[in-house]
Amino acid sequence: MAARKDGHLFEETMKLFPKLPKYPAHWTTVLFNLVIGGEDVLFVGICGEFNGTKFAERILPDETLKRLFPKSPQVQEFIDLVIDVLNDDSECLALRGFMLGSTYGTYCNSKEDLIEQAIISSSSFVSFEEYLSWKESKVLS
């Protein structure tokens, strides 16, 4: 009888937790080396694979890039070019100074979940909420 109570208690306790994500996925950081040969790198994008679909996405909003590089507006164009090329060929980096970082495996329920995990784990210049706001503003404009 005690085993039945313990089993029931376990089941009731597990109902309190959200269901775990069910789709395997992985992501790789897209890094921008500010000074070629230097050690400082900036996490500017993500190459991911979710549900069998590969993608590359810039994560830094325009405003963040303008604050980081006020005298170099072309940095945004360089990053976008690299992301576009990665969307065409996930192994090729178009410009010197960009590189792929470590790859991380995870589970998630959507592409946005995967991007959120990448930003939370690796980015100090943008929050996931800022990223979403920027993405929505791009769609509206």
Phi, psi and chi 1 to 4 in degrees:
 res  aa     phi    psi   chi1   chi2   chi3   chi4
   1 MET       -  -37.3 -169.6   71.5  148.2      -
   2 ALA   -64.5  -37.5      -      -      -      -
   3 ALA   -63.7  -38.9      -      -      -      -
   4 ARG   -65.0  -41.4 -177.6  173.9  -76.7  175.6
   5 LYS   -63.6  -44.3  -82.4 -173.1  176.9  179.1
   6 ASP   -62.8  -42.2  -71.3  -17.7      -      -
   7 GLY   -63.0  -42.1      -      -      -      -
   8 HIS   -65.5  -41.9 -179.4   68.8      -      -
   9 LEU   -61.4  -42.2  179.9   61.9      -      -
  10 PHE   -61.8  -46.6  176.1   75.3      -      -
  11 GLU   -61.9  -42.4  -71.1  172.8   10.4      -
  12 GLU   -65.6  -38.8  -69.9  -59.6  -46.8      -
  13 THR   -65.5  -42.5  -56.9      -      -      -
  14 MET   -65.1  -27.7  -68.6  -51.3  -68.2      -
  15 LYS   -66.0  -20.9  -72.0  180.0 -175.9  177.0
  16 LEU   -73.1  -23.4  -62.2  172.8      -      -
  17 PHE   -92.6  147.0  -66.9   95.9      -      -
  18 PRO   -68.7  155.9   21.3  -27.9      -      -
  19 LYS   -67.2  143.5  -67.5 -169.2 -176.2 -114.0
  20 LEU   -71.3  147.0  -67.3  174.1      -      -
  21 PRO   -59.4  148.9  -18.0   27.4      -      -
  22 LYS  -110.6   -9.9   56.3 -175.8  170.4 -177.7
  23 TYR  -102.6  126.1  -60.9  105.3      -      -
  24 PRO   -69.6  144.6   18.9  -23.7      -      -
  25 ALA  -154.0  166.6      -      -      -      -
  26 HIS  -148.7  158.0   67.7  -89.6      -      -
  27 TRP  -143.2  153.0   56.9  -84.9      -      -
  28 THR  -130.6  137.1  -56.2      -      -      -
  29 THR   -73.1  143.0   53.6      -      -      -
  30 VAL  -104.3  118.2  177.9      -      -      -
  31 LEU  -112.1  144.6  -55.6  170.0      -      -
  32 PHE  -114.9  117.1  174.8   42.4      -      -
  33 ASN   -84.8  109.2 -167.6  -32.1      -      -
  34 LEU   -61.1  -37.4  -54.8  172.8      -      -
  35 VAL  -127.5  115.0  177.5      -      -      -
  36 ILE   -57.6  125.9  -65.2  178.5      -      -
  37 GLY    92.5  -12.9      -      -      -      -
  38 GLY   -83.0  173.6      -      -      -      -
  39 GLU   -97.0  -14.9  -66.7 -177.6   20.7      -
  40 ASP   -79.9  126.1  -65.9  -30.8      -      -
  41 VAL  -129.8  152.7  -66.6      -      -      -
  42 LEU  -119.3  128.0 -178.2   61.9      -      -
  43 PHE   -77.1  106.9  175.8   31.0      -      -
  44 VAL  -109.9  -15.4  -64.7      -      -      -
  45 GLY  -163.3  178.5      -      -      -      -
  46 ILE  -134.7  136.6  172.2  179.5      -      -
  47 CYS  -105.0  124.2  -79.6      -      -      -
  48 GLY  -133.3  165.5      -      -      -      -
  49 GLU  -138.7  120.6 -176.4  170.9   -5.5      -
  50 PHE  -133.5  128.6  170.6   73.8      -      -
  51 ASN    54.1   39.1 -152.8   12.3      -      -
  52 GLY    81.2    0.9      -      -      -      -
  53 THR  -110.1  126.3  -56.9      -      -      -
  54 LYS   -92.1  146.8  -68.2 -177.7  178.2 -176.0
  55 PHE  -154.9  160.3   67.2   92.0      -      -
  56 ALA  -130.0  143.4      -      -      -      -
  57 GLU  -147.2  134.6 -175.3  102.2   16.5      -
  58 ARG   -76.2  139.8  175.1  164.3   57.9  110.0
  59 ILE  -109.0  -18.2   63.3  157.1      -      -
  60 LEU   -87.9  121.6  -70.1  179.9      -      -
  61 PRO   -63.6  159.3  -20.8   31.4      -      -
  62 ASP   -55.2  -43.9  -61.8  -21.0      -      -
  63 GLU   -61.8  -38.9  -74.1  -57.5  -46.0      -
  64 THR   -63.7  -44.2  -57.1      -      -      -
  65 LEU   -64.6  -37.4  -70.2  172.2      -      -
  66 LYS   -64.7  -36.9  -73.6  176.9 -173.0  171.7
  67 ARG   -70.9  -38.7  -82.3 -178.1  -92.4  144.0
  68 LEU   -73.5  -35.9  -70.3  170.4      -      -
  69 PHE  -129.7   66.2  -55.6  101.4      -      -
  70 PRO   -63.3  -26.4   21.0  -28.8      -      -
  71 LYS  -103.2    7.6  -64.4 -176.1  179.9 -172.4
  72 SER  -134.7   71.8  -58.9      -      -      -
  73 PRO   -64.2  -19.6   20.9  -28.9      -      -
  74 GLN   -71.2  -13.1   67.9  -86.6   20.7      -
  75 VAL   -58.2  -41.4  168.1      -      -      -
  76 GLN   -59.6  -42.9  175.0 -175.2  -29.5      -
  77 GLU   -65.6  -39.1  -65.7  171.9   15.0      -
  78 PHE   -62.4  -45.9  -67.6  151.2      -      -
  79 ILE   -62.8  -44.6  -66.1  169.4      -      -
  80 ASP   -62.3  -38.0  -72.3  -19.4      -      -
  81 LEU   -62.1  -45.9  173.1   66.5      -      -
  82 VAL   -62.2  -43.3  167.8      -      -      -
  83 ILE   -63.3  -42.0  -64.6  -61.9      -      -
  84 ASP   -61.2  -43.9  -71.3  -15.8      -      -
  85 VAL   -64.9  -40.4  169.0      -      -      -
  86 LEU   -64.0  -32.3  -73.5  168.7      -      -
  87 ASN   -69.1  -27.1  -85.7  -48.1      -      -
  88 ASP   -84.3  -35.7  -67.7  -23.3      -      -
  89 ASP  -147.9  102.0  178.6    2.1      -      -
  90 SER   -66.9   -0.9   63.7      -      -      -
  91 GLU  -110.6   -9.0  -59.2  -61.4  -40.3      -
  92 CYS  -105.2  127.4  176.3      -      -      -
  93 LEU  -104.0  128.0  -70.6  172.0      -      -
  94 ALA   -78.7  -27.8      -      -      -      -
  95 LEU  -127.7  147.1  -66.3  171.8      -      -
  96 ARG   -64.7  143.5 -136.0  172.6  144.2 -154.3
  97 GLY   101.0  -11.2      -      -      -      -
  98 PHE  -108.0  145.5  -70.5   87.5      -      -
  99 MET  -153.4  158.9   61.0 -171.9  156.8      -
 100 LEU   -90.5  136.6  -64.1  176.1      -      -
 101 GLY   -93.3 -150.2      -      -      -      -
 102 SER   -71.5  153.1  -60.0      -      -      -
 103 THR  -104.6  137.4  -61.2      -      -      -
 104 TYR  -123.8  135.0  -57.3   90.5      -      -
 105 GLY   -96.0  148.2      -      -      -      -
 106 THR  -160.0 -176.6 -172.1      -      -      -
 107 TYR  -127.9  142.1  -74.2   84.3      -      -
 108 CYS  -156.4  173.2   56.1      -      -      -
 109 ASN  -108.1  -10.0  -71.5  -36.5      -      -
 110 SER  -158.9  167.3   68.1      -      -      -
 111 LYS   -60.9  -39.5  176.2 -178.5  167.8 -178.2
 112 GLU   -63.9  -37.3  -73.1   74.1   25.6      -
 113 ASP   -60.3  -41.3  -72.6  -11.2      -      -
 114 LEU   -65.1  -44.8 -177.8   61.7      -      -
 115 ILE   -63.5  -40.4  -66.2  170.2      -      -
 116 GLU   -60.7  -44.9  179.8  178.8   18.1      -
 117 GLN   -61.0  -41.2  -71.9 -177.5   36.1      -
 118 ALA   -63.7  -45.2      -      -      -      -
 119 ILE   -66.0  -45.7  -71.1  172.9      -      -
 120 ILE   -62.7  -38.3  -71.7  171.1      -      -
 121 SER   -77.4  -30.4  -61.4      -      -      -
 122 SER  -131.0  -10.4  -62.2      -      -      -
 123 SER  -108.7  131.7 -179.5      -      -      -
 124 SER  -109.2   -4.0   59.8      -      -      -
 125 PHE  -101.1   -9.0  -76.1  103.0      -      -
 126 VAL  -149.9  142.6   66.8      -      -      -
 127 SER   -95.4  164.0   68.5      -      -      -
 128 PHE   -63.3  -35.6 -176.5   64.2      -      -
 129 GLU   -65.0  -41.0  -68.5   74.5   20.3      -
 130 GLU   -63.7  -41.6  -70.4  170.9  -47.3      -
 131 TYR   -59.5  -49.0  164.5   80.8      -      -
 132 LEU   -61.3  -42.7  -76.8  178.9      -      -
 133 SER   -61.2  -43.5  175.9      -      -      -
 134 TRP   -64.0  -44.6  167.5   66.5      -      -
 135 LYS   -61.9  -42.4  -71.4  -59.9  -78.1 -174.8
 136 GLU   -65.1  -38.8  -71.1  171.2    8.4      -
 137 SER   -67.4  -32.4   71.3      -      -      -
 138 LYS   -67.6  -38.3  -81.5 -178.5   61.5  175.3
 139 VAL   -67.3  -39.6  170.0      -      -      -
 140 LEU   -72.6  -24.5  -64.3  173.9      -      -
 141 SER   -91.9      -   59.6      -      -      -
